[in-house]
Amino acid sequence: MGIAGESVAVVGAGIGGLSLAYQLKKQGKPVTVFEAAAEAGGKIKTLHLDGFELDLGPVSCAETATLKQLLADLHLEQEVIAAKSAVSKRYIFSGGTIHAIEPSPLKLLMHPMLSWSGRLGLLRDVFIKPEAEQTHSDETVAQFVRRHFGEEAHQKLFNPVLNGIYAGDSEALSISSTLAMVKTLAGTYGSVIKGLRAEKGKLNMSRKIIGIKGGFIRVVEALQEELGADLHLATAVKKITPSENGVKLSLHTNEGEQERFFDKVYLALPSYACADLLADIDAQMASALKQIRYPKVWQIYCEAETSDQVFDGFGFLVPAMERKSLLGAICITNLFPDKAPAGKTLFALFCGGDRPYAFEPSVEQAVKEFHSILKPSLLKVLHVQEWSEAIPQFYVGHKKLLQSLKAWEARYPAIFFAGNYVSGVSLGDCVEYGLKINSEKGSVEVR
Ligand SMILES: Cc1cc2nc3c(=O)[nH]c(=O)nc-3n(C[C@H](O)[C@H](O)[C@H](O)COP(=O)(O)OP(=O)(O)OC[C@H]3O[C@@H](n4cnc5c(N)ncnc54)[C@H](O)[C@@H]3O)c2cc1C
């Protein structure tokens, strides 16, 4: 069948699969989406409770050009809410208290959170030459940061940032896959600080942070509406069988088992779900996909009254060295005041994540820790959302795995990998994948 009329299936109706299917449909391709759950959205849910609007999963995101375009196409521009200025004020917990952090090397050099030897460690970076840097291939964030800024900067600054984005362990995450811009600057200039100064005009360091009135579920609902009857909920793909002309999908629905044939299939799934589908075709690739770790994270929504000390920032992050259940907290109403009834303060706490030591996090403990840090006069838990497999961890070697997936796609030209372990985890990255689809090749380049 020719490109224009080829039939395409997208497996998985998270934001990645839905936005990809929407773009394919816009290109005129007959597209069918299969989602195992009874609802679309995957990691995106919104709960309305006693006048609070709780975004479960993503609570805010950076507005990229592609995301902005998608929201415009879906007529959701009016629903976009720009985060208040508190967004630029971020804190890190260290030594029993929270410290405001400004991402300026000069200000960090004088920061009271760092000891004198920690401050001196920051200066290592400016002496690193590009030739020396190029001898280092991919390494962990911890190894990279220790070489450039010293151990204290790693533990107190970089580790909590990785906790905030990935709920991840900087001792295992790959610098190239998680902080690609930092690694690229180092490759070119040797010193990250010199690179930042040289590229200041070109780097987009202050993207607008947005939320959606009614919650991110509105984006899911709008995409769902566009796809109409082409989206099949409660329909799990149990098996994929590649053939010469395309792919056979074995489906499990409430009505029983079915088989459908497609010219192309996009697997917009978590890697472990993808691995199950690949097990009979390529056990080795299936095993590699299963090894991507997705740690458990709890999102705890709380109403807090901070009458004595009003918290004025986006939130605070907790370094792994503090050995707390709490990964960090975001003051939702400092960003989006309308997400709570007037006069009420809403926090999202995060608990769990990936750690460099044996660790049993507890929701109860995380709430106690939050209380001891901000000392609110009232703290009421509104909702606890458990994400048993929250966010994929891009360990050292992740780029190699993505390259082998590309090689795999060349061997099986009707099957493509999507999902946030391929595109990147932010909503912007997930949506970008769908928009970048190259209609000739039907696939996008590895990041
Ligand atoms: C707690 C948390 C907080 C986050 N915060 C932010 C944030 O503030 N900002 C931000 O930008 N990003 C954030 N993210 C990341 C972002 O939400 C995710 O990266 C994104 O939603 C993942 O989308 P996806 O489509 O790749 O995968 P998913 O949402 O996981 O969707 C995959 C879908 O595939 C379906 N599926 C699985 N197996 C099958 C099968 N066999 N057949 C059919 N369907 C199947 C699943 O049911 C699911 O619906 C957060 C994530 C979490 C968990």
PDBQT file of the ligand as one rigid body, heavy atoms in Angstrom, charges set to zero:
ROOT
HETATM    1  C1  LIG A 501       4.754  11.788  39.213  1.00  0.00    +0.000 C 
HETATM    2  C2  LIG A 501       5.124  12.352  37.868  1.00  0.00    +0.000 A 
HETATM    3  C3  LIG A 501       5.337  13.729  37.758  1.00  0.00    +0.000 A 
HETATM    4  C4  LIG A 501       5.662  14.291  36.517  1.00  0.00    +0.000 A 
HETATM    5  N1  LIG A 501       5.816  15.640  36.421  1.00  0.00    +0.000 NA
HETATM    6  C5  LIG A 501       6.058  16.209  35.226  1.00  0.00    +0.000 A 
HETATM    7  C6  LIG A 501       6.064  17.629  35.089  1.00  0.00    +0.000 A 
HETATM    8  O1  LIG A 501       5.817  18.362  36.068  1.00  0.00    +0.000 OA
HETATM    9  N2  LIG A 501       6.311  18.153  33.862  1.00  0.00    +0.000 N 
HETATM   10  C7  LIG A 501       6.530  17.363  32.757  1.00  0.00    +0.000 A 
HETATM   11  O2  LIG A 501       6.761  17.905  31.667  1.00  0.00    +0.000 OA
HETATM   12  N3  LIG A 501       6.508  16.002  32.847  1.00  0.00    +0.000 NA
HETATM   13  C8  LIG A 501       6.265  15.416  34.044  1.00  0.00    +0.000 A 
HETATM   14  N4  LIG A 501       6.201  14.050  34.156  1.00  0.00    +0.000 N 
HETATM   15  C9  LIG A 501       6.530  13.210  32.977  1.00  0.00    +0.000 C 
HETATM   16  C10 LIG A 501       5.367  13.025  31.993  1.00  0.00    +0.000 C 
HETATM   17  O3  LIG A 501       4.141  13.061  32.664  1.00  0.00    +0.000 OA
HETATM   18  C11 LIG A 501       5.523  11.689  31.266  1.00  0.00    +0.000 C 
HETATM   19  O4  LIG A 501       6.817  11.596  30.702  1.00  0.00    +0.000 OA
HETATM   20  C12 LIG A 501       4.488  11.503  30.139  1.00  0.00    +0.000 C 
HETATM   21  O5  LIG A 501       3.183  11.774  30.585  1.00  0.00    +0.000 OA
HETATM   22  C13 LIG A 501       4.613  10.085  29.596  1.00  0.00    +0.000 C 
HETATM   23  O6  LIG A 501       3.802   9.932  28.463  1.00  0.00    +0.000 OA
HETATM   24  P1  LIG A 501       3.891   8.635  27.540  1.00  0.00    +0.000 P 
HETATM   25  O7  LIG A 501       2.810   8.747  26.526  1.00  0.00    +0.000 OA
HETATM   26  O8  LIG A 501       5.274   8.441  27.055  1.00  0.00    +0.000 OA
HETATM   27  O9  LIG A 501       3.646   7.380  28.516  1.00  0.00    +0.000 OA
HETATM   28  P2  LIG A 501       2.415   6.983  29.442  1.00  0.00    +0.000 P 
HETATM   29  O10 LIG A 501       1.722   8.179  29.956  1.00  0.00    +0.000 OA
HETATM   30  O11 LIG A 501       2.985   6.018  30.415  1.00  0.00    +0.000 OA
HETATM   31  O12 LIG A 501       1.419   6.232  28.439  1.00  0.00    +0.000 OA
HETATM   32  C14 LIG A 501       1.599   4.901  28.001  1.00  0.00    +0.000 C 
HETATM   33  C15 LIG A 501       0.223   4.279  27.770  1.00  0.00    +0.000 C 
HETATM   34  O13 LIG A 501       0.389   2.970  27.218  1.00  0.00    +0.000 OA
HETATM   35  C16 LIG A 501      -0.649   2.148  27.734  1.00  0.00    +0.000 C 
HETATM   36  N5  LIG A 501      -0.265   0.733  27.560  1.00  0.00    +0.000 N 
HETATM   37  C17 LIG A 501       0.667   0.010  28.236  1.00  0.00    +0.000 A 
HETATM   38  N6  LIG A 501       0.734  -1.254  27.739  1.00  0.00    +0.000 NA
HETATM   39  C18 LIG A 501      -0.175  -1.351  26.737  1.00  0.00    +0.000 A 
HETATM   40  C19 LIG A 501      -0.563  -2.391  25.834  1.00  0.00    +0.000 A 
HETATM   41  N7  LIG A 501       0.005  -3.589  25.867  1.00  0.00    +0.000 N 
HETATM   42  N8  LIG A 501      -1.544  -2.127  24.933  1.00  0.00    +0.000 NA
HETATM   43  C20 LIG A 501      -2.123  -0.892  24.869  1.00  0.00    +0.000 A 
HETATM   44  N9  LIG A 501      -1.801   0.129  25.701  1.00  0.00    +0.000 NA
HETATM   45  C21 LIG A 501      -0.830  -0.094  26.607  1.00  0.00    +0.000 A 
HETATM   46  C22 LIG A 501      -0.729   2.588  29.195  1.00  0.00    +0.000 C 
HETATM   47  O14 LIG A 501      -1.972   2.180  29.770  1.00  0.00    +0.000 OA
HETATM   48  C23 LIG A 501      -0.581   4.108  29.057  1.00  0.00    +0.000 C 
HETATM   49  O15 LIG A 501      -1.827   4.759  28.931  1.00  0.00    +0.000 OA
HETATM   50  C24 LIG A 501       5.831  13.463  35.371  1.00  0.00    +0.000 A 
HETATM   51  C25 LIG A 501       5.588  12.074  35.482  1.00  0.00    +0.000 A 
HETATM   52  C26 LIG A 501       5.237  11.528  36.715  1.00  0.00    +0.000 A 
HETATM   53  C27 LIG A 501       4.960  10.054  36.821  1.00  0.00    +0.000 C 
ENDROOT
TORSDOF 0
